[in-house]
Amino acid sequence: MKILETSEKDTLKVIPENLDDLWHLYNIIEKDNIVWALTERRVEDKGDKLRADRGAKRKVFLGLKVEKVLFHEDTNRLRVSGRIVHGPDDIPLGAYHTIDIEPLTEVSIQKEWKRWDLERLKSAEESTKKPKIVVVIMDDSECNVYLIREYGVKELAHIKSNISKKLDPKRLEQERHNYYKEIVEVLKPYEGKILVAGPGFGKNNFQKYLAEKHKDIYKRTVFESINHTGRLGLNEVLKSGMVDRIYGQARLSEETQLVEKLLEEISKGNLGVYGLEEVKKAIDYSAVDILLISDEFLRKNRDLVEKLINSVESIGGKSVIISTEHDAGKQLRALGGIGAILRFPIE
């Protein structure tokens, strides 16, 4: 995310650079904000009465009063819909329009900026400088390759091998090489470090293959042992803090560990609470150390969340917004979208 300077105190101009940045804007832009961007609009040709509703499209700079925001991961865009409040003279104010925001689209947003909105933008700006995180979970039977984003996980590939102990040694070696070659093809487009994790000797054999055949990838790959494959293996990696140790602070890993800590304290029955009423009670006792709020809960209760965050920070606690696009966020959603890790137990 690039944050550009603006002369308007309540208006910020930004350029989202990737899908993560679009996700951040989805959580920042809300109803009744004003959003400006260059967009395509079909402009009525008043001289052609027979085709007045089918004028030519042209690029125009429009400002919308937001009514709806939709995040489209598959098409790599954010759709902002609302009524036109600023535009050229030949475009009627009040008409309905949708702006498609894609990476590298310059966008201006006018709103009452909350502290967490600005912190989110700053975090997005910093994360752009970090390499993408690729995690490979594998054994001799199958491999899952994941791209770790700020807001969640994308599975890049699920590869099954034809490796079998019943094969003769020559065929076994050939099938192993075919399997590893397919994994490498998925990894080639991505720069930066790669984490390969799995149970057994599968990852060790892959490590030897990379050392012999693909030294460039081998030099930036870290190998770790875990107990599971697939999504369970990925969750094990995220909960363990491996990603943090290898790549520095990673947002998704941090969120996963915090939700895991909350669930652990809830199960013990002393330093974890969930649900709005229980969290409010804990705040009243000045017992909250870390307040966890899902992004869905935030979007539906912005004014309430602002009051809760201010209350928590006034007693020396901190607040973290958790994405519901990954497993830990879904767990928090199941708890009502809000929970807290406490300093001391309350009755």
C-alpha positions as CSV (number, residue, x, y, z in Angstrom):
1,M,0.0,0.0,0.0
2,K,1.2,3.5,-0.9
3,I,-0.1,6.3,1.2
4,L,0.0,9.6,-0.6
5,E,-0.2,13.0,0.9
6,T,-3.3,15.1,0.7
7,S,-4.3,18.6,1.6
8,E,-7.7,17.5,3.0
9,K,-7.5,16.6,6.7
10,D,-10.2,14.0,6.5
11,T,-9.2,12.6,3.1
12,L,-6.4,10.2,2.4
13,K,-5.2,9.2,-1.1
14,V,-3.8,5.6,-1.4
15,I,-2.7,3.2,-4.0
16,P,-3.4,-0.5,-3.2
17,E,-0.6,-2.6,-4.7
18,N,-1.9,-6.2,-4.2
19,L,-4.8,-8.3,-3.0
20,D,-3.9,-7.8,0.6
21,D,-4.2,-4.1,0.2
22,L,-7.7,-4.5,-1.3
23,W,-8.7,-6.5,1.7
24,H,-7.5,-3.7,4.0
25,L,-9.5,-1.2,2.1
26,Y,-12.6,-3.5,2.3
27,N,-12.3,-3.2,6.1
28,I,-11.7,0.5,6.0
29,I,-14.2,1.9,3.6
30,E,-17.7,2.0,5.1
31,K,-21.2,3.2,4.3
32,D,-21.5,7.0,3.7
33,N,-17.8,7.5,3.1
34,I,-16.9,9.4,0.0
35,V,-14.6,7.5,-2.4
36,W,-13.0,9.1,-5.6
37,A,-11.3,7.1,-8.4
38,L,-10.9,7.0,-12.1
39,T,-13.6,4.7,-13.5
40,E,-15.5,3.9,-16.7
41,R,-19.0,5.3,-17.1
42,R,-21.4,5.1,-20.0
43,V,-22.2,8.7,-20.9
44,E,-25.6,9.3,-22.6
45,D,-25.4,10.8,-26.0
46,K,-28.3,13.3,-25.8
47,G,-28.1,14.0,-29.6
48,D,-29.0,10.4,-30.4
49,K,-32.5,9.9,-29.1
50,L,-32.8,6.4,-30.5
51,R,-29.8,5.2,-28.6
52,A,-29.8,7.5,-25.6
53,D,-29.4,4.7,-23.1
54,R,-26.4,3.2,-25.0
55,G,-23.9,6.0,-25.0
56,A,-20.2,5.4,-25.3
57,K,-18.1,4.5,-22.3
58,R,-15.3,6.8,-21.2
59,K,-12.9,7.2,-18.4
60,V,-14.1,9.7,-15.8
61,F,-13.0,10.7,-12.3
62,L,-16.0,10.3,-10.0
63,G,-16.7,10.6,-6.3
64,L,-19.3,8.3,-4.7
65,K,-21.1,8.3,-1.4
66,V,-20.7,4.7,-0.5
67,E,-23.6,2.4,0.0
68,K,-22.0,-1.0,-0.5
69,V,-18.5,-2.5,-0.6
70,L,-17.7,-6.0,-2.0
71,F,-14.4,-7.8,-2.0
72,H,-13.8,-10.1,-5.0
73,E,-10.7,-12.3,-4.4
74,D,-11.2,-14.3,-7.6
75,T,-11.2,-11.3,-9.8
76,N,-8.6,-9.3,-7.8
77,R,-10.8,-6.3,-7.3
78,L,-12.8,-4.3,-4.8
79,R,-16.3,-3.1,-5.9
80,V,-17.5,0.2,-4.3
81,S,-21.1,1.1,-5.1
82,G,-23.1,4.3,-4.3
83,R,-24.5,7.5,-5.6
84,I,-22.4,10.0,-7.6
85,V,-21.6,13.2,-5.6
86,H,-18.7,14.6,-7.7
87,G,-18.0,14.3,-11.4
88,P,-18.1,16.0,-14.8
89,D,-21.0,18.3,-15.6
90,D,-22.5,15.9,-18.2
91,I,-22.9,13.1,-15.5
92,P,-25.9,13.6,-13.3
93,L,-25.3,13.8,-9.6
94,G,-27.3,11.2,-7.6
95,A,-27.0,8.5,-10.3
96,Y,-25.9,5.1,-9.1
97,H,-22.4,3.8,-10.1
98,T,-19.9,1.1,-9.1
99,I,-16.1,1.8,-9.1
100,D,-13.9,-1.3,-9.6
101,I,-10.7,-0.8,-7.5
102,E,-7.8,-3.0,-8.7
103,P,-4.2,-3.0,-7.6
104,L,-2.4,0.2,-8.7
105,T,-5.7,2.2,-8.8
106,E,-5.3,5.6,-7.1
107,V,-8.1,6.0,-4.6
108,S,-9.1,8.9,-2.3
109,I,-11.2,8.2,0.7
110,Q,-13.0,10.8,2.8
111,K,-14.2,9.7,6.2
112,E,-13.8,10.2,9.9
113,W,-10.6,8.3,10.4
114,K,-10.4,6.1,13.4
115,R,-7.1,5.2,15.0
116,W,-7.3,1.5,14.0
117,D,-8.0,2.6,10.4
118,L,-4.8,4.6,10.2
119,E,-2.9,1.8,12.0
120,R,-4.2,-0.7,9.5
121,L,-3.1,1.5,6.5
122,K,0.4,1.9,8.1
123,S,0.7,-1.8,8.7
124,A,-0.3,-2.4,5.0
125,E,2.3,0.0,3.9
126,E,5.0,-1.7,5.9
127,S,3.9,-5.2,4.8
128,T,4.3,-4.3,1.2
129,K,8.1,-4.2,1.8
130,K,8.1,-7.8,3.1
131,P,8.4,-10.8,0.8
132,K,5.4,-13.1,0.3
133,I,5.4,-16.1,2.6
134,V,5.2,-19.5,0.9
135,V,4.7,-22.6,3.1
136,V,5.0,-26.2,1.7
137,I,3.3,-28.9,3.8
138,M,4.3,-32.3,2.5
139,D,5.1,-36.0,3.0
140,D,5.8,-38.7,0.4
141,S,2.1,-39.0,-0.5
142,E,0.9,-35.5,-1.1
143,C,1.9,-31.8,-0.9
144,N,0.0,-28.6,-0.2
145,V,1.6,-25.3,-1.1
146,Y,0.1,-22.2,0.6
147,L,0.6,-18.5,0.1
148,I,0.3,-16.7,3.5
149,R,-1.3,-13.3,3.1
150,E,-2.1,-10.5,5.6
151,Y,-5.7,-11.5,5.7
152,G,-5.7,-15.2,5.1
153,V,-4.3,-18.2,3.2
154,K,-4.5,-19.1,-0.4
155,E,-3.8,-22.7,-1.5
156,L,-1.6,-22.5,-4.5
157,A,-1.5,-26.3,-5.2
158,H,-2.4,-29.7,-4.0
159,I,-0.1,-32.3,-5.5
160,K,-0.4,-36.1,-5.1
161,S,2.5,-38.4,-5.8
162,N,2.7,-41.8,-7.3
163,I,5.4,-42.9,-4.9
164,S,4.9,-46.4,-3.6
165,K,7.1,-49.0,-1.8
166,K,5.8,-51.6,-4.3
167,L,7.7,-49.9,-7.2
168,D,11.1,-51.1,-8.2
169,P,14.0,-48.8,-7.2
170,K,14.4,-47.2,-10.6
171,R,10.7,-46.5,-11.0
172,L,10.5,-45.3,-7.4
173,E,13.3,-42.8,-8.0
174,Q,11.6,-41.5,-11.2
175,E,8.2,-41.0,-9.5
176,R,9.9,-39.2,-6.7
177,H,11.6,-36.8,-9.1
178,N,8.4,-36.2,-11.0
179,Y,6.7,-35.4,-7.7
180,Y,9.4,-33.0,-6.6
181,K,9.6,-31.4,-10.0
182,E,5.9,-30.5,-9.9
183,I,6.4,-28.9,-6.5
184,V,9.3,-26.8,-7.8
185,E,7.2,-25.5,-10.7
186,V,4.8,-24.1,-8.2
187,L,7.6,-22.4,-6.2
188,K,9.5,-20.9,-9.1
189,P,7.4,-17.7,-9.4
190,Y,7.9,-16.7,-5.7
191,E,10.9,-14.9,-4.3
192,G,12.1,-14.8,-0.7
193,K,12.3,-17.7,1.8
194,I,10.2,-20.8,1.6
195,L,9.2,-22.9,4.6
196,V,8.9,-26.7,3.9
197,A,7.4,-28.7,6.8
198,G,6.1,-32.2,7.3
199,P,6.2,-35.5,9.2
200,G,8.6,-38.3,8.3
201,F,11.3,-38.3,5.7
202,G,9.4,-36.8,2.8
203,K,10.7,-33.3,3.4
204,N,14.2,-34.6,3.9
205,N,14.2,-36.3,0.6
206,F,12.9,-33.1,-1.0
207,Q,15.6,-31.2,0.7
208,K,18.3,-33.5,-0.9
209,Y,16.6,-33.0,-4.3
210,L,16.7,-29.2,-4.0
211,A,20.3,-29.3,-2.9
212,E,21.2,-31.3,-6.0
213,K,18.9,-29.9,-8.7
214,H,17.7,-26.4,-7.6
215,K,20.4,-24.7,-5.5
216,D,18.8,-21.3,-5.9
217,I,15.6,-22.5,-4.2
218,Y,17.4,-24.6,-1.7
219,K,19.4,-21.6,-0.4
220,R,16.3,-19.8,0.6
221,T,14.3,-22.7,2.0
222,V,13.9,-23.6,5.7
223,F,12.9,-27.2,6.7
224,E,10.9,-28.0,9.8
225,S,9.3,-31.1,11.3
226,I,5.6,-31.2,12.2
227,N,3.1,-33.9,13.0
228,H,0.4,-33.4,10.3
229,T,0.0,-32.8,6.6
230,G,-2.6,-30.6,4.8
231,R,-4.6,-27.9,6.6
232,L,-3.9,-29.5,10.0
233,G,-0.2,-29.2,9.2
234,L,-0.6,-25.5,8.2
235,N,-2.4,-24.7,11.4
236,E,0.4,-26.4,13.3
237,V,2.9,-24.2,11.6
238,L,1.0,-21.0,12.3
239,K,0.3,-21.9,15.9
240,S,4.0,-22.9,16.6
241,G,5.4,-19.5,15.7
242,M,7.7,-21.0,12.9
243,V,6.6,-18.3,10.5
244,D,7.5,-15.5,13.0
245,R,11.0,-17.0,13.6
246,I,11.8,-17.3,9.9
247,Y,10.2,-14.2,8.4
248,G,9.9,-11.8,11.3
249,Q,6.5,-10.7,12.6
250,A,3.7,-12.1,10.4
251,R,0.2,-10.8,10.9
252,L,-1.6,-14.1,10.2
253,S,0.7,-16.1,12.5
254,E,0.2,-13.5,15.2
255,E,-3.6,-13.6,14.9
256,T,-3.6,-17.4,15.0
257,Q,-1.5,-17.6,18.1
258,L,-3.7,-15.0,19.9
259,V,-6.9,-16.9,19.2
260,E,-5.3,-20.1,20.2
261,K,-4.2,-18.4,23.5
262,L,-7.8,-17.2,24.0
263,L,-9.2,-20.7,23.4
264,E,-6.7,-22.2,25.8
265,E,-7.6,-19.7,28.6
266,I,-11.3,-20.3,28.0
267,S,-10.8,-24.0,28.4
268,K,-8.9,-23.5,31.6
269,G,-11.8,-21.3,32.8
270,N,-9.9,-18.4,34.3
271,L,-8.1,-15.9,31.9
272,G,-10.3,-16.0,28.8
273,V,-13.8,-14.6,28.2
274,Y,-15.9,-14.3,25.0
275,G,-19.2,-12.7,24.0
276,L,-20.1,-9.0,24.2
277,E,-21.5,-9.0,27.8
278,E,-18.6,-11.0,29.3
279,V,-16.1,-8.8,27.6
280,K,-17.8,-5.7,28.8
281,K,-17.8,-7.1,32.3
282,A,-14.1,-7.8,32.1
283,I,-13.4,-4.2,30.9
284,D,-15.4,-2.9,33.9
285,Y,-13.1,-4.8,36.2
286,S,-10.1,-3.4,34.3
287,A,-9.1,-7.1,33.7
288,V,-8.6,-7.1,29.9
289,D,-5.0,-7.5,28.7
290,I,-5.8,-8.2,25.0
291,L,-9.1,-7.5,23.3
292,L,-9.7,-9.6,20.2
293,I,-12.4,-8.5,17.7
294,S,-13.3,-10.1,14.4
295,D,-13.3,-7.9,11.3
296,E,-17.0,-8.8,10.7
297,F,-17.9,-7.7,14.3
298,L,-16.1,-4.4,13.6
299,R,-17.9,-3.7,10.3
300,K,-21.3,-4.2,12.0
301,N,-20.5,-2.4,15.3
302,R,-18.0,0.4,14.5
303,D,-19.2,2.9,17.1
304,L,-19.4,0.2,19.8
305,V,-16.0,-1.2,18.9
306,E,-14.5,2.3,19.2
307,K,-15.8,2.7,22.7
308,L,-14.5,-0.8,23.7
309,I,-11.1,-0.2,22.3
310,N,-10.8,3.2,24.0
311,S,-11.9,1.6,27.3
312,V,-9.3,-1.2,27.0
313,E,-6.5,1.2,26.1
314,S,-7.4,3.4,29.0
315,I,-6.6,0.5,31.4
316,G,-3.3,-0.3,29.6
317,G,-4.6,-3.1,27.4
318,K,-4.3,-3.5,23.7
319,S,-6.7,-4.5,20.9
320,V,-6.2,-6.7,17.8
321,I,-8.6,-7.0,14.8
322,I,-8.7,-10.6,13.6
323,S,-9.5,-11.5,10.0
324,T,-12.3,-14.0,9.5
325,E,-10.7,-15.2,6.2
326,H,-8.6,-17.8,8.1
327,D,-9.3,-20.6,10.5
328,A,-8.5,-18.8,13.7
329,G,-10.8,-15.9,12.7
330,K,-13.6,-18.3,12.0
331,Q,-13.1,-19.7,15.5
332,L,-13.4,-16.2,17.0
333,R,-16.6,-15.7,14.8
334,A,-18.1,-18.8,16.4
335,L,-17.5,-17.2,19.8
336,G,-19.6,-14.2,18.8
337,G,-16.8,-12.3,17.1
338,I,-15.3,-10.8,20.3
339,G,-13.2,-12.2,23.2
340,A,-10.5,-11.1,25.7
341,I,-7.4,-12.5,27.3
342,L,-7.4,-11.3,30.9
343,R,-4.7,-10.2,33.3
344,F,-6.5,-11.8,36.3
345,P,-9.6,-13.9,36.7
346,I,-12.9,-12.4,37.5
347,E,-16.0,-13.9,39.0
